[in-house]
């Protein structure tokens, strides 16, 4: 997976909705898809327009997340979100202003109101884990 700085730079250079769309589609191809059993109700993020599943596992104090969606563009957004939180401790994640971090990724041209609500649900889900 690409690191958060590289993803941030790619998304910040997008000058149009079409460029953002193409970048998210490209990012969506880098996510490791979840297997059927991982797509359980327990792992599903409620409040998303698309179906989104999120799993967390830890190596000591360090958190790692895997995610998937039935929507290609949302998978691209998930790659961006996970790049912000993977490899951090729970305390670091909870101390982050994930909304501000995400705002720096220049996704406003892509995110409709309902998609924004879904992304906020994903951020809450991550910080609550």
PyMOL commands that place a pseudoatom at each C-alpha (Angstrom):
pseudoatom trace, name=CA, resn=UNK, resi=1, chain=A, elem=C, hetatm=0, pos=[0.000, 0.000, 0.000]
pseudoatom trace, name=CA, resn=UNK, resi=2, chain=A, elem=C, hetatm=0, pos=[1.127, 3.516, -0.738]
pseudoatom trace, name=CA, resn=UNK, resi=3, chain=A, elem=C, hetatm=0, pos=[2.117, 5.745, 2.187]
pseudoatom trace, name=CA, resn=UNK, resi=4, chain=A, elem=C, hetatm=0, pos=[-0.019, 8.638, 3.400]
pseudoatom trace, name=CA, resn=UNK, resi=5, chain=A, elem=C, hetatm=0, pos=[2.343, 11.360, 2.157]
pseudoatom trace, name=CA, resn=UNK, resi=6, chain=A, elem=C, hetatm=0, pos=[2.341, 9.974, -1.381]
pseudoatom trace, name=CA, resn=UNK, resi=7, chain=A, elem=C, hetatm=0, pos=[-1.454, 9.583, -1.347]
pseudoatom trace, name=CA, resn=UNK, resi=8, chain=A, elem=C, hetatm=0, pos=[-1.869, 13.115, 0.029]
pseudoatom trace, name=CA, resn=UNK, resi=9, chain=A, elem=C, hetatm=0, pos=[0.358, 14.510, -2.734]
pseudoatom trace, name=CA, resn=UNK, resi=10, chain=A, elem=C, hetatm=0, pos=[-1.520, 12.600, -5.446]
pseudoatom trace, name=CA, resn=UNK, resi=11, chain=A, elem=C, hetatm=0, pos=[-4.922, 13.782, -4.242]
pseudoatom trace, name=CA, resn=UNK, resi=12, chain=A, elem=C, hetatm=0, pos=[-3.840, 17.372, -3.592]
pseudoatom trace, name=CA, resn=UNK, resi=13, chain=A, elem=C, hetatm=0, pos=[-2.631, 17.725, -7.173]
pseudoatom trace, name=CA, resn=UNK, resi=14, chain=A, elem=C, hetatm=0, pos=[-6.045, 16.784, -8.581]
pseudoatom trace, name=CA, resn=UNK, resi=15, chain=A, elem=C, hetatm=0, pos=[-7.539, 19.844, -10.265]
pseudoatom trace, name=CA, resn=UNK, resi=16, chain=A, elem=C, hetatm=0, pos=[-10.986, 18.471, -11.070]
pseudoatom trace, name=CA, resn=UNK, resi=17, chain=A, elem=C, hetatm=0, pos=[-13.594, 15.966, -10.007]
pseudoatom trace, name=CA, resn=UNK, resi=18, chain=A, elem=C, hetatm=0, pos=[-12.513, 13.774, -12.935]
pseudoatom trace, name=CA, resn=UNK, resi=19, chain=A, elem=C, hetatm=0, pos=[-8.876, 13.750, -11.789]
pseudoatom trace, name=CA, resn=UNK, resi=20, chain=A, elem=C, hetatm=0, pos=[-9.931, 12.899, -8.245]
pseudoatom trace, name=CA, resn=UNK, resi=21, chain=A, elem=C, hetatm=0, pos=[-12.142, 10.112, -9.621]
pseudoatom trace, name=CA, resn=UNK, resi=22, chain=A, elem=C, hetatm=0, pos=[-9.258, 8.638, -11.664]
pseudoatom trace, name=CA, resn=UNK, resi=23, chain=A, elem=C, hetatm=0, pos=[-6.887, 8.828, -8.698]
pseudoatom trace, name=CA, resn=UNK, resi=24, chain=A, elem=C, hetatm=0, pos=[-9.384, 7.091, -6.393]
pseudoatom trace, name=CA, resn=UNK, resi=25, chain=A, elem=C, hetatm=0, pos=[-9.972, 4.352, -8.985]
pseudoatom trace, name=CA, resn=UNK, resi=26, chain=A, elem=C, hetatm=0, pos=[-6.214, 3.837, -9.232]
pseudoatom trace, name=CA, resn=UNK, resi=27, chain=A, elem=C, hetatm=0, pos=[-5.904, 3.691, -5.434]
pseudoatom trace, name=CA, resn=UNK, resi=28, chain=A, elem=C, hetatm=0, pos=[-8.833, 1.250, -5.228]
pseudoatom trace, name=CA, resn=UNK, resi=29, chain=A, elem=C, hetatm=0, pos=[-6.786, -1.293, -7.172]
pseudoatom trace, name=CA, resn=UNK, resi=30, chain=A, elem=C, hetatm=0, pos=[-4.169, -1.400, -4.401]
pseudoatom trace, name=CA, resn=UNK, resi=31, chain=A, elem=C, hetatm=0, pos=[-6.462, -2.531, -1.587]
pseudoatom trace, name=CA, resn=UNK, resi=32, chain=A, elem=C, hetatm=0, pos=[-6.408, -6.167, -0.536]
pseudoatom trace, name=CA, resn=UNK, resi=33, chain=A, elem=C, hetatm=0, pos=[-9.992, -7.385, -0.825]
pseudoatom trace, name=CA, resn=UNK, resi=34, chain=A, elem=C, hetatm=0, pos=[-11.594, -9.109, 2.176]
pseudoatom trace, name=CA, resn=UNK, resi=35, chain=A, elem=C, hetatm=0, pos=[-12.808, -12.693, 2.036]
pseudoatom trace, name=CA, resn=UNK, resi=36, chain=A, elem=C, hetatm=0, pos=[-16.481, -13.574, 2.568]
pseudoatom trace, name=CA, resn=UNK, resi=37, chain=A, elem=C, hetatm=0, pos=[-16.219, -14.435, 6.297]
pseudoatom trace, name=CA, resn=UNK, resi=38, chain=A, elem=C, hetatm=0, pos=[-14.611, -11.032, 7.009]
pseudoatom trace, name=CA, resn=UNK, resi=39, chain=A, elem=C, hetatm=0, pos=[-17.640, -9.298, 5.501]
pseudoatom trace, name=CA, resn=UNK, resi=40, chain=A, elem=C, hetatm=0, pos=[-19.758, -9.936, 8.571]
pseudoatom trace, name=CA, resn=UNK, resi=41, chain=A, elem=C, hetatm=0, pos=[-22.371, -7.663, 10.159]
pseudoatom trace, name=CA, resn=UNK, resi=42, chain=A, elem=C, hetatm=0, pos=[-19.971, -7.127, 13.073]
pseudoatom trace, name=CA, resn=UNK, resi=43, chain=A, elem=C, hetatm=0, pos=[-17.307, -5.727, 10.706]
pseudoatom trace, name=CA, resn=UNK, resi=44, chain=A, elem=C, hetatm=0, pos=[-19.706, -3.641, 8.611]
pseudoatom trace, name=CA, resn=UNK, resi=45, chain=A, elem=C, hetatm=0, pos=[-19.591, 0.112, 9.136]
pseudoatom trace, name=CA, resn=UNK, resi=46, chain=A, elem=C, hetatm=0, pos=[-23.119, 1.459, 9.608]
pseudoatom trace, name=CA, resn=UNK, resi=47, chain=A, elem=C, hetatm=0, pos=[-24.061, 4.773, 8.016]
pseudoatom trace, name=CA, resn=UNK, resi=48, chain=A, elem=C, hetatm=0, pos=[-22.236, 4.355, 4.715]
pseudoatom trace, name=CA, resn=UNK, resi=49, chain=A, elem=C, hetatm=0, pos=[-23.981, 4.739, 1.376]
pseudoatom trace, name=CA, resn=UNK, resi=50, chain=A, elem=C, hetatm=0, pos=[-21.951, 1.769, 0.105]
pseudoatom trace, name=CA, resn=UNK, resi=51, chain=A, elem=C, hetatm=0, pos=[-21.293, -1.421, 2.015]
pseudoatom trace, name=CA, resn=UNK, resi=52, chain=A, elem=C, hetatm=0, pos=[-18.011, -1.009, 3.932]
pseudoatom trace, name=CA, resn=UNK, resi=53, chain=A, elem=C, hetatm=0, pos=[-16.288, -3.555, 6.151]
pseudoatom trace, name=CA, resn=UNK, resi=54, chain=A, elem=C, hetatm=0, pos=[-13.423, -2.769, 8.494]
pseudoatom trace, name=CA, resn=UNK, resi=55, chain=A, elem=C, hetatm=0, pos=[-11.195, -5.128, 10.457]
pseudoatom trace, name=CA, resn=UNK, resi=56, chain=A, elem=C, hetatm=0, pos=[-8.553, -4.262, 13.014]
pseudoatom trace, name=CA, resn=UNK, resi=57, chain=A, elem=C, hetatm=0, pos=[-5.683, -6.373, 14.238]
pseudoatom trace, name=CA, resn=UNK, resi=58, chain=A, elem=C, hetatm=0, pos=[-2.793, -5.435, 16.490]
pseudoatom trace, name=CA, resn=UNK, resi=59, chain=A, elem=C, hetatm=0, pos=[0.875, -6.252, 16.655]
pseudoatom trace, name=CA, resn=UNK, resi=60, chain=A, elem=C, hetatm=0, pos=[1.674, -5.330, 20.219]
pseudoatom trace, name=CA, resn=UNK, resi=61, chain=A, elem=C, hetatm=0, pos=[0.423, -1.767, 20.613]
pseudoatom trace, name=CA, resn=UNK, resi=62, chain=A, elem=C, hetatm=0, pos=[0.421, -1.028, 16.878]
pseudoatom trace, name=CA, resn=UNK, resi=63, chain=A, elem=C, hetatm=0, pos=[-2.917, -1.080, 15.052]
pseudoatom trace, name=CA, resn=UNK, resi=64, chain=A, elem=C, hetatm=0, pos=[-3.434, -2.335, 11.535]
pseudoatom trace, name=CA, resn=UNK, resi=65, chain=A, elem=C, hetatm=0, pos=[-6.665, -2.111, 9.602]
pseudoatom trace, name=CA, resn=UNK, resi=66, chain=A, elem=C, hetatm=0, pos=[-8.006, -3.896, 6.565]
pseudoatom trace, name=CA, resn=UNK, resi=67, chain=A, elem=C, hetatm=0, pos=[-11.099, -2.717, 4.774]
pseudoatom trace, name=CA, resn=UNK, resi=68, chain=A, elem=C, hetatm=0, pos=[-13.240, -3.368, 1.738]
pseudoatom trace, name=CA, resn=UNK, resi=69, chain=A, elem=C, hetatm=0, pos=[-16.282, -1.938, 0.026]
pseudoatom trace, name=CA, resn=UNK, resi=70, chain=A, elem=C, hetatm=0, pos=[-18.674, -2.995, -2.678]
pseudoatom trace, name=CA, resn=UNK, resi=71, chain=A, elem=C, hetatm=0, pos=[-17.956, 0.356, -4.397]
pseudoatom trace, name=CA, resn=UNK, resi=72, chain=A, elem=C, hetatm=0, pos=[-14.700, 0.894, -6.279]
pseudoatom trace, name=CA, resn=UNK, resi=73, chain=A, elem=C, hetatm=0, pos=[-14.463, 4.593, -5.444]
pseudoatom trace, name=CA, resn=UNK, resi=74, chain=A, elem=C, hetatm=0, pos=[-15.057, 3.946, -1.752]
pseudoatom trace, name=CA, resn=UNK, resi=75, chain=A, elem=C, hetatm=0, pos=[-12.210, 1.416, -1.842]
pseudoatom trace, name=CA, resn=UNK, resi=76, chain=A, elem=C, hetatm=0, pos=[-9.990, 4.263, -3.064]
pseudoatom trace, name=CA, resn=UNK, resi=77, chain=A, elem=C, hetatm=0, pos=[-11.170, 6.445, -0.176]
pseudoatom trace, name=CA, resn=UNK, resi=78, chain=A, elem=C, hetatm=0, pos=[-10.488, 3.548, 2.206]
pseudoatom trace, name=CA, resn=UNK, resi=79, chain=A, elem=C, hetatm=0, pos=[-6.907, 3.284, 0.929]
pseudoatom trace, name=CA, resn=UNK, resi=80, chain=A, elem=C, hetatm=0, pos=[-6.458, 6.982, 1.753]
pseudoatom trace, name=CA, resn=UNK, resi=81, chain=A, elem=C, hetatm=0, pos=[-8.032, 6.636, 5.209]
pseudoatom trace, name=CA, resn=UNK, resi=82, chain=A, elem=C, hetatm=0, pos=[-6.076, 3.506, 6.108]
pseudoatom trace, name=CA, resn=UNK, resi=83, chain=A, elem=C, hetatm=0, pos=[-2.820, 5.175, 5.054]
pseudoatom trace, name=CA, resn=UNK, resi=84, chain=A, elem=C, hetatm=0, pos=[-3.451, 7.719, 7.823]
pseudoatom trace, name=CA, resn=UNK, resi=85, chain=A, elem=C, hetatm=0, pos=[-4.010, 5.207, 10.640]
pseudoatom trace, name=CA, resn=UNK, resi=86, chain=A, elem=C, hetatm=0, pos=[-2.183, 1.979, 9.846]
pseudoatom trace, name=CA, resn=UNK, resi=87, chain=A, elem=C, hetatm=0, pos=[0.933, 1.461, 11.913]
pseudoatom trace, name=CA, resn=UNK, resi=88, chain=A, elem=C, hetatm=0, pos=[-0.097, 3.820, 14.703]
pseudoatom trace, name=CA, resn=UNK, resi=89, chain=A, elem=C, hetatm=0, pos=[-1.008, 3.000, 18.291]
pseudoatom trace, name=CA, resn=UNK, resi=90, chain=A, elem=C, hetatm=0, pos=[-4.563, 3.352, 19.570]
pseudoatom trace, name=CA, resn=UNK, resi=91, chain=A, elem=C, hetatm=0, pos=[-3.513, 6.439, 21.569]
pseudoatom trace, name=CA, resn=UNK, resi=92, chain=A, elem=C, hetatm=0, pos=[-2.022, 8.050, 18.452]
pseudoatom trace, name=CA, resn=UNK, resi=93, chain=A, elem=C, hetatm=0, pos=[-5.166, 7.323, 16.429]
pseudoatom trace, name=CA, resn=UNK, resi=94, chain=A, elem=C, hetatm=0, pos=[-7.459, 8.689, 19.128]
pseudoatom trace, name=CA, resn=UNK, resi=95, chain=A, elem=C, hetatm=0, pos=[-5.326, 11.839, 19.398]
pseudoatom trace, name=CA, resn=UNK, resi=96, chain=A, elem=C, hetatm=0, pos=[-5.532, 12.469, 15.645]
pseudoatom trace, name=CA, resn=UNK, resi=97, chain=A, elem=C, hetatm=0, pos=[-7.962, 14.916, 14.127]
pseudoatom trace, name=CA, resn=UNK, resi=98, chain=A, elem=C, hetatm=0, pos=[-8.929, 12.501, 11.377]
pseudoatom trace, name=CA, resn=UNK, resi=99, chain=A, elem=C, hetatm=0, pos=[-11.455, 14.930, 9.881]
pseudoatom trace, name=CA, resn=UNK, resi=100, chain=A, elem=C, hetatm=0, pos=[-8.721, 17.538, 9.427]
pseudoatom trace, name=CA, resn=UNK, resi=101, chain=A, elem=C, hetatm=0, pos=[-6.304, 14.931, 8.071]
pseudoatom trace, name=CA, resn=UNK, resi=102, chain=A, elem=C, hetatm=0, pos=[-8.906, 13.791, 5.566]
pseudoatom trace, name=CA, resn=UNK, resi=103, chain=A, elem=C, hetatm=0, pos=[-9.715, 17.383, 4.573]
pseudoatom trace, name=CA, resn=UNK, resi=104, chain=A, elem=C, hetatm=0, pos=[-6.068, 17.750, 3.501]
pseudoatom trace, name=CA, resn=UNK, resi=105, chain=A, elem=C, hetatm=0, pos=[-6.582, 14.924, 0.987]
pseudoatom trace, name=CA, resn=UNK, resi=106, chain=A, elem=C, hetatm=0, pos=[-8.707, 17.177, -1.247]
pseudoatom trace, name=CA, resn=UNK, resi=107, chain=A, elem=C, hetatm=0, pos=[-11.650, 14.792, -1.542]
pseudoatom trace, name=CA, resn=UNK, resi=108, chain=A, elem=C, hetatm=0, pos=[-14.358, 17.451, -1.354]
pseudoatom trace, name=CA, resn=UNK, resi=109, chain=A, elem=C, hetatm=0, pos=[-14.921, 17.323, -5.124]
pseudoatom trace, name=CA, resn=UNK, resi=110, chain=A, elem=C, hetatm=0, pos=[-15.723, 13.618, -4.851]
pseudoatom trace, name=CA, resn=UNK, resi=111, chain=A, elem=C, hetatm=0, pos=[-17.579, 13.386, -1.536]
pseudoatom trace, name=CA, resn=UNK, resi=112, chain=A, elem=C, hetatm=0, pos=[-21.283, 14.141, -1.658]
pseudoatom trace, name=CA, resn=UNK, resi=113, chain=A, elem=C, hetatm=0, pos=[-23.109, 14.835, 1.607]
pseudoatom trace, name=CA, resn=UNK, resi=114, chain=A, elem=C, hetatm=0, pos=[-24.153, 11.189, 2.001]
pseudoatom trace, name=CA, resn=UNK, resi=115, chain=A, elem=C, hetatm=0, pos=[-20.637, 9.962, 1.176]
pseudoatom trace, name=CA, resn=UNK, resi=116, chain=A, elem=C, hetatm=0, pos=[-19.178, 12.453, 3.650]
pseudoatom trace, name=CA, resn=UNK, resi=117, chain=A, elem=C, hetatm=0, pos=[-21.493, 11.046, 6.332]
pseudoatom trace, name=CA, resn=UNK, resi=118, chain=A, elem=C, hetatm=0, pos=[-20.252, 7.560, 5.443]
pseudoatom trace, name=CA, resn=UNK, resi=119, chain=A, elem=C, hetatm=0, pos=[-16.624, 8.632, 5.687]
pseudoatom trace, name=CA, resn=UNK, resi=120, chain=A, elem=C, hetatm=0, pos=[-17.315, 10.220, 9.081]
pseudoatom trace, name=CA, resn=UNK, resi=121, chain=A, elem=C, hetatm=0, pos=[-18.894, 6.909, 10.181]
pseudoatom trace, name=CA, resn=UNK, resi=122, chain=A, elem=C, hetatm=0, pos=[-15.704, 5.109, 9.074]
pseudoatom trace, name=CA, resn=UNK, resi=123, chain=A, elem=C, hetatm=0, pos=[-13.511, 7.548, 11.024]
pseudoatom trace, name=CA, resn=UNK, resi=124, chain=A, elem=C, hetatm=0, pos=[-15.689, 7.112, 14.139]
pseudoatom trace, name=CA, resn=UNK, resi=125, chain=A, elem=C, hetatm=0, pos=[-15.578, 3.327, 13.720]
pseudoatom trace, name=CA, resn=UNK, resi=126, chain=A, elem=C, hetatm=0, pos=[-11.750, 3.423, 13.570]
pseudoatom trace, name=CA, resn=UNK, resi=127, chain=A, elem=C, hetatm=0, pos=[-11.377, 5.673, 16.602]
pseudoatom trace, name=CA, resn=UNK, resi=128, chain=A, elem=C, hetatm=0, pos=[-13.889, 3.626, 18.629]
pseudoatom trace, name=CA, resn=UNK, resi=129, chain=A, elem=C, hetatm=0, pos=[-12.112, 0.302, 18.048]
for i in range(1, 129): cmd.bond("trace and resi %d" % i, "trace and resi %d" % (i + 1))
show_as sticks, trace
zoom trace
